Amino acid sequence: MSQKMAWMCYIDESGVRQIDEGVFRDIYKENYRRVCRAVYFLAGPDSEDIAQEAFIKLYDAPPKNMDNLAAWVTRVAVNLAKNRIRSDCARRRRESVTLTEDVVHAEEAAAAHMERQEVREALAKLGRRDADVLVLKYSGYSYEEISKVLKINKSSVGTIIARAQAKFRSLFEGGE
């Protein structure tokens, strides 16, 4: 274990690796809002719950490689959001429950839901890297941060984003 990692982690009395609370607090304060934004495009109002769950995973079981915790917690949150979407869709199919709301609110909610669903469907038709790069870009991540999260060359990020945007636009507007 490097000296840098030695102060970031410790082994508790039960033999479990733990992250230093000060380090955790700093990572949380610096990245919580950004992680929420990253998963908002996928999970909507559940984004804060998902971000909190990702930070709990960081606290309970920090990764062995502590070089970029912000990228790690973002990746975990995005994966949790995708899992939540899959489980929610399966649950809705099983239950086939309809919510009753007043007409105006129901129409607005339905339109917003349909648009989110269309965005999700277009993102799902893109390759994983293209979908992830768009979600991160529109969540406010810099090219450098995107390159670290997705493990791609920083100089390629702009090109990948431009191509992904063109593909997304074609899928979203054209419905291909």
Summary of the structure (lengths in Angstrom):
residues: 176
radius of gyration: 18.8
end to end distance: 50.0
largest distance: 61.5
contacts: 465
relative contact order: 0.10
helix: 77%
strand: 3%
